[in-house]
Amino acid sequence: MSSQQRQQQQLSGISQSSQFEISDQYRSDQFKDFVRTCLNGSHKDSLPFPHFAFTDFLANSSVLSDLRRELQSAAWVPKCNDLYSLSQTVDLADFQSDHYPTLCSFREFMANEVRKWLMVVTGVSLGERMALTGSRYSSGDCLLPHDDKLEGRAFAFVLYLSPDWNESDGGLLCLFDSDPAKNYPTDVTKSIQPRENTFSLFRVQHNSWHCVSEVLSEQKQRLSLNGWFHYPPEVAVVAPTGPDSAVEEPVARIEPSMNITLAEVNEWLSSNYIRPGQHRQIKRIFAYKSELSLQQFLNAERYNSALNELEKAQFECVGPPHKRKVWRLVESSLEQHSVLLSLLRLFRSEAITLLLTQWTGLHLYDLKKTKREEEPSPKETGGGPAEAGEPLKKRRKPGEGEGTTSRERATEEGNVTKKVQIVSYIHRFEKGCYLMADDQLAADTKNNGFCLDLMLFFGRKQECSAQNGGFVSYFAVGETDEIMRVVPSMNTAAIVFREPEVLNFTKYMNHRTGDDRFFVLSCSFFGISTGESESESSLNSAEEGEEEEEEEEFEDEEEEGEGGGTDS
């Protein structure tokens, strides 16, 4: 018997469940040749990576309504993070057959008949391990670009269950081309519509970048049964290999400059936040919450001038799409006397680090010690320190770091000796924009140290709805629970203090956003010292004396920086 005859016998000899059967069109030698040609890279469906969409996959389509009915009655768990928003069931292996007979039968069909069929048509050995869950995408839900590479996965598969699904409903499986040198996804080159009884399948490999586009229909839900077949534990992965995604160049960090004047600070900032008499109250709020929301932060005239210029300024779309899709201000396009350049100088200056020090009690700026050094120490007077707020932190296991505060850990790690450095951009957010959590920061938490984020929002619509996305979510590395959320509010400065293992992302802005958009000046200050702040006694001095001292600070900056700055 020839090899071809044996394979044909294997295809025809795979047992079929009376309830579930693979359509005959996918059991021929011709079909097997097509699959292998595609996997070998010699077919149009080999690009951007080998993939298949088998329509009318189940011979008995009447079982689809039973699958759909049981799946809709199952328990759904909402899933939401920087990568996706959808609802899922637990693995079908945990379903009880007396409650979900059709779904349990389908799982057996996938684990046995379909797995054996797939090994025959592809020539790829598969283990018995299989993941299979139900997924439900409602209006606004999506799955952003990723490659599925994890835990020995061999093939990803989806059986679509939603009837009468149209392309205008969204929820397409989109396949990305990739940059061969960096292995970054670039552009969508093919989209597969999730038609009922279509079985989508693709090889999980280094460049299998894909996403599920946002569901746009308000009435329909995108239902599917999906999962992965895995390689056997003892068999080496045989998928085409390539480079891992290249590590991005580190984001440039700058030290605060002295290229600002007290007059400019007064022009930009609301007097409520410059007057030293307000600093004590602000600091107390920060000490309690580790975050601030400073409303009407900029003077109205300056805020409107900046917003007008932002709406006319040049922005560029920044990727790659598996990390971000956002519009970033092209600073080189700004004119010399641009209002935005003046704004950026302020938020990259020692003046802002001084104010942040006074608002938070954190050490971003070395305050003068002249009068305080002459005064008795807190130990001599009995006055206790005004503690800075504890940072947003990862939840620790019992006993982990017990008896050690974040402030003490920062001191132990040498954070107090670091110079403050700033990363800052102005971004425009609109429908389809997002910023995923920075995995490079997550991989280098020890060197990053503590961080203070400042986000200042601009836009015509005062408040944004969290339902539309665009909010900033904080979470701890390795955990799923959200620690806190910042919803954009215009002319409000959100200030958040976080531990090295706490990251943030900006949630995908869905179609409900419409034509609305907003801008955000985002500044992250690294190298924060969390040592004790000034004593309470220093905050109780007369307001006039504090104002004089603050003005002296800015005046000294002007004198030291005179002639050293650039015109703007």
N, C-alpha and C positions, 0 to 999 in steps of 0.2 A: 504494500500500500504506500502510495506516495505521501510526502509531507502535506501537500495540498489537500489530498483526500482525507488525511487524518484530521486536519484543521476543520474541514467542512463537516466531518462527523462530529467533532467537538461542538461546533456551532449549533448543529441540528440536535445534538444529544443533550444539551443543557435542559434540565427539567424545568417545567413551567408551572407556576401556581395556577390553580383554576380561577383565582380571582385576579391575578396580575400576570400579564404576559408582555414580552417585548414584541413589538410589531415585526412581522416577517421581513420587511424591507431592510432591517438592521441585522439580518442574520445570514447574509449571502457572502460569498467569496469576494464579489465585486465591492461590497461595502467594506470588508476587512482590508482590502487593498487601498481603498480611499483613506481609511483611518491611518494606516501605517505610512502612506505617502505624506499625509499631513504632518504626522509626528516627526517624520524625517526632514521636514522643512521644504518639501518640493511641491507644495500646493498653495493656492491663494489663501486658504484658511490656516496656513502655517504662520501667517503674519497678522498682527504683530508678534504673536506666539501661538502655538497650536491650540485650536479651540474648535468646538463643535456645537451646533444647535439642532438637535434631532426633533423635528416636529412629529406630532402624532406618535409619540414614543410608546405609550401603552396601547396595546391592541384593543382592550376593552375600555373605552373612554367613559363608560357609565360609572366606573369606580371613582372617578374624579370627584363627583358630587358627594360621595360617602367620605372620601378623604377630607374634603373641604368642610363638611358638616362636623366631623369629629374634631378637626383642627380648630375650628372656630369656638368649640365648646371647651377647649383645653385652657389651662392656666397660662396666662401670658405675663412675662416679666419685662417691664420697660427697660431699655438699655440706652444710655446716653453718655457719651464722652466726646473727646475731640474728634474721633474718627467716625462715629456713627450716631444715629438716633433711629431706633426701631423697637419692636417688641419681639421676644423670642420665647419659645417653650424650652423646657429642659430637654435633654437628649431623649429620643424616643425609646431608648433602651430602658428608661425608667418608667415608661407608661405601663399601665395594667391592661392586660388583654380583655378583661371582663368589662372595662369601661371604654376602651378604645380598640376594638377588635380589628378594624380596617387599618388603622395606623400601625398597629403591632404586626399585622400581616405584611404590610408594605415594608416595614423594616426588615423582616425576614427575607422578603423578596430582594431587597437591595443588598443585604449582607451575603446572600447566597447566589441566586440566579444572576443578578446584575454584575456582581463582583467577578464571577466566573466568566461571564460573557465579555466583560471588559478586558480580562487577562488574555482571552483568546484573540479578540480583535486588535489589541494593541501590542501583544507580545511582552507586556510588562508584568512582572510578578507583583502580586499584592498580598498583604497580610490580612488577617481576619479583623484587624482593628478598623473600625469605621465610626465616624461621628455623623449624627443625623438629627437635626432639629427643625422645628417649624419657625418661619420668620414672617412677620407681618409689618409692612411699611404703610403707614397712614400718611395723610397729606402733610407735606413738609419734611418727612423722613428721608434719609439718604445714607449712603455709605461712601466715604471719601476714598481717594486713591490709596491702594496698598497692594502687596504682592502675594499674600497668603503663605509665604514661606515660614513654616513652623512645624516642628515636631514630626519630621518624616512624612509630611503630606505628599501624596503622589498625584492624585487627581481631585479637583474640586468639582462638585456637581450641584445642579439645582433642577428640581421639577416644579414648573410653574402651575399654579392652580386657579388663578383668577380668570373668570370668563369675560369675554367682550372687552379685552384690554386693548387700548389704542395708544399709539405713539404719543399723542397729546396728553395722555395721563401721566407721562413721566415714568420713573422706575426702570429705566433701561439699564441693561448690563453693558457698560462702556469699557472698551479695551484700549489701552494706551500704547503708543509707540514709545521707544525709550532712547535715550542718549547712550550709544554703545560704550563710550569711554567712562562715563560716570554712573551708568545704569540708573538714571533718573527717568521717571515718566515725563513725557513731553506733551504730545497732543493725542486726543481721542481719534483713532483711525477707524473704529468699527463699533456699532451699537447693535445690541440684540434685544428685540422686543420680547417682553415676558408673556408670550401667548400661552394660553392654557394647553397643557399636555405637551409642552416643549421641554425637552431634557437638555439643558446646557451643561457642557463638560469642557474642562481645559486642564492641561498639564500644569502643575505647580512647578515653576522654575524661577531662575534668577530674575527674569524680566516679565513675569506674568502680572503686570500692573493693570489693575482694573478698578472700577467703582460701580456703584448703583446710583444713577442720577436721582435727583429729588422727585418724589411723587407729587404731582401737581393737582391731581383730582381731589376734590373735596368730598366726593361721594364714595369712591372706590378704595379698596384696600388691596395692596399687592401681597398675595399669599403665596408661600412656596415651602417646599421641603428641601432642605439643602444640607450639605456636609462635605466630608472628605473621605476618600479611600487612602490608606496609608501603605507604605512599603513594609514588607516583613522586617522584623527586628534584625534578622541575620543577613539581610540582603543590602548591599550598598546601594545608595541612591543612584539611579541611572538617568535622571533627567538632565538635559543639557545644562552645563554649568557656565557661569560667567562671573564677572567681578561683582562683589558686593557693592551696594550703593556707596558712592564716594562720600567721604566726610566733607562737609562744607568748610570753607575757609572761616576761621574764627571771626566773629563780628568785632569790628574795631571798637576799642574802648578808649575814651579820652579822659584826661584829667580836667577838672573844673578850671576855667580861665578867670582872669580878673578883668576881662574886656567888657565891663559894664559899669554904669554910673548909678549913683543913688537916685538921680533924677529919672533915669529910665525905669528903675524898679518902681518908683512911685507912680510913673505914668501907666505902667502895666497892671500892677496888682491892686486889688481893692484894699483900701486903708484898713479894713477890718482885720486883714491878715498881716499887715506891716506893723501896726501899733503893738509895742511890747506888752501893753496891758492886757491884750487878748491872748498872748502866748501861753500864759499859765492855764487858762481854761481849755485851750486847744490841746495842750500837753496832757492834761488830766484825761480828756476823752481818749487820746491815743494810748495812754498807759492802760486804760481799761479794755480797749477794743483791738489794739494793734493795727488799726486802720482809721482813716479820716475821710470824710466827704465834705469838702469845702466848697459850698455853693457860691454863685456869683463871684467866682475867684478873680476874674480879670475885670478891670474897669470896663463899663459897657461900651464906651467909645472905641477902646482898643480891641475889645472882643469883636465888635462888628467889623472893624477894619480888617482884622485877621481873617474873619470868616469870608468877607468879600474877596479877599485875595486868594484864599484857599479854593474858592469856587472857580477861579479863573486860572489857577496855577497848573503847571505841567506835572502829571503823575505817570508812573510806569507800572505795569502789572508785574509783580514779583512772585516767583515760584521758588523751587519746583513744586508741582501740585501735590506731591505726597507729604509736603511740609506746610505749604501756605499758598493762598491765592489772595493777594491784597494789592491795593494801589499805593505806591510809595512816592512821596514828594521828590521830584528831581531838584535838589537844592542848587545844583549848578546852573539851573535855568532862571533863578531868582535875580532880579536886578539889585544893584548895589545898595539902594536905599529901601529895599523891600521891608515891609512890616514884618513879614515872616522871618526874615533874617534876624531882625531885632529880637523877636520872640525866641528864636532858637539860641541866640547869644545869652539871653537871660537864663534859660533853662540848662545851659551848659556852663554856667558861671559859678564862682564861689559865693556870689550873693544868694543864689537859690539853696546852696548847701548850708549856708549860715541860717537861712530861714527854716529849712527843714530840721536843722539841729534844734532851733528854738521851738518849733512846733511839736517835735517828737521826743526830744531828750536823747536821741541817738547822736553819735559823734560822726557827723559828716564834715565838720568844720572845726578847726582848733580855735576855740574862743580865747580871747585875751585873758591873761591871768593877773593883770596888774592889781586891780582892787581886791580881787578874791584872794590873792596870795597874801595880801596884808591883813585880811580878815581872819578870825579864828576858824579852824577847821570844824566840820560838823561834829567830830568827836568832842572838841572842846566846848562847843555850844550846846551839844545834845540834839542838834537838828538832824533829822534823817534825810537821805537823798530822795529826790523826786525821780522815781524809777521810770525808765523808758518802758514802753509796752513790750510784752513778750511777742515774738514773731509767730505768724501762722506756722503751725508745726505738724509734722507727721505724728500720727497716733502711735505711741510706743507700747510694746508688750510689757506686762508686769515685770518690774525689776530692771527694765532696760533704761539706763540713764537715771536710775533712781537717786534722788538727792542732788541732782545736778541740773541747774537751770540752763536755759538757752544762753543766757549771758555768760555763765561760767564756761560752757562748752566753747563759745566763741573765743573767750580769752585763752582757753587751753589750746585752741587751734591756731593761735597767733593772729587772729583777725584784727586785733586792736592795733597792730603795727602796719596794716596795709593802707595804702593810699586809696582814697575813694576814686573810682573810675565810673564813667557814664556811658551807657549805650542809649541812643535816642534817635527816633524817627518821627516823621509825621505821616500817618496813613489815612487813606480814604477807604471806608467800608460801604459796600452796596450789595445788592442781591448777588449771591453766589460767592461772596468773600468769606475767608476763614483764616485762622492762624492755629496750626496744631501745636501741641506742647513740644518744646525744644528737647529732642532726645539727646543732643550733644551736651546740653546743660545737665540733663539727668545723669549722663555718664561721667560727669566731672564735678559732682556736687562738692567734693572735698575742697577743690581749688576755687570754686565759685564763692564760697562763703555766704554770709547773710546778705540779703538784698532788700532794698527799698524801692518799690515801684511807684511812679507818679504818672497818672493818666489824666489828661485834660481834654475834654470833649467839646467839639464845635458842631453846630448844625442848625437848620431852620426849625426842625421839629424838636421841641424841648425835651420830651421824654421818648425813650424807645421801649417797645414791648419785648419782654424776654421771650415771648412766644415766637417772635420773628427771628430769634438768634441775635448775634452781634454782642452778646454779653461776654464778660471776661470771667472765666471760672478758674478757681484755685483748687488744687488737689495735691495730695502727697504721692510721691513716686511709689508704685507698688500697691496703691490703694484705690478703691473705686468711688468712695464717698466724696462728694464735693465739700470743701471746707468753707468756702464763701464765694459769693458771686457779686460782680460789679456790673450793674446795668447802666449803660450810658445815659447821662443827664447833662444837658448842654451847659457850658460855662461852669462846670463842676470839676474840681480836681479831686480825684480818688487817689489816696495814698495808702499803700499796703506794705507792711513789713513781713518778710517771710524767711523761713529757714532754707538752707541749701537744698533740702529734699522736697521742697514745695515748689511746684511749677504752675504755670497758668496757660490757658489757651483762649482764643476768641471763637465762639461757637459760629458755625456755618450760618450765614444769613439766608433764610429761605424765601420762597416766592411771595410770602405775605408782606415782605418788605416793600414791594412795589417799586416805585421810583425814589423812595426815600434813601438818603445816605447821610453819613456823618463822618467827621474827621476826628482823629485823636493824635495829640502830641504825647508820645509814650517815652518815658525816661526810666531807665533802671539804673540804680546807684549800687555798685558793688564795692566790697571792701569796707562794709559798715562795721564800726565799733559799737558793741552793745554794752560797754561799760557804763558806770553810773553817770548820770547827767548832772547838771548843776544842782546845787542844794536848793531846797525850798527857800532858804533865807535869801538866796540871790534873786529869787522871783518876787520877794516881798518888798524889794527896794522901791523907792518912789518912782512913779511912771516917768516923771520928767528926767530923772537921772538915767533911767533905762533908755529913754529915747536918745539922750545925749551919747550914751555909750554905743548904741547901735549906729548912730550917725557917724561916730568916730571910726567904727569898723569899716563902713562903706567908704568914708573919706580916705582912710589909709589905703584901701584897695585902689582907689582912683589914683592916689599919688604914686603907689608902687607900680601900677600898671600903665602910668601915663607914657604915651609914646610907644608902648609895646603891643597895642591892639591893632586891629584892622578896621578900616572904615566899613560901614554897612549902610 
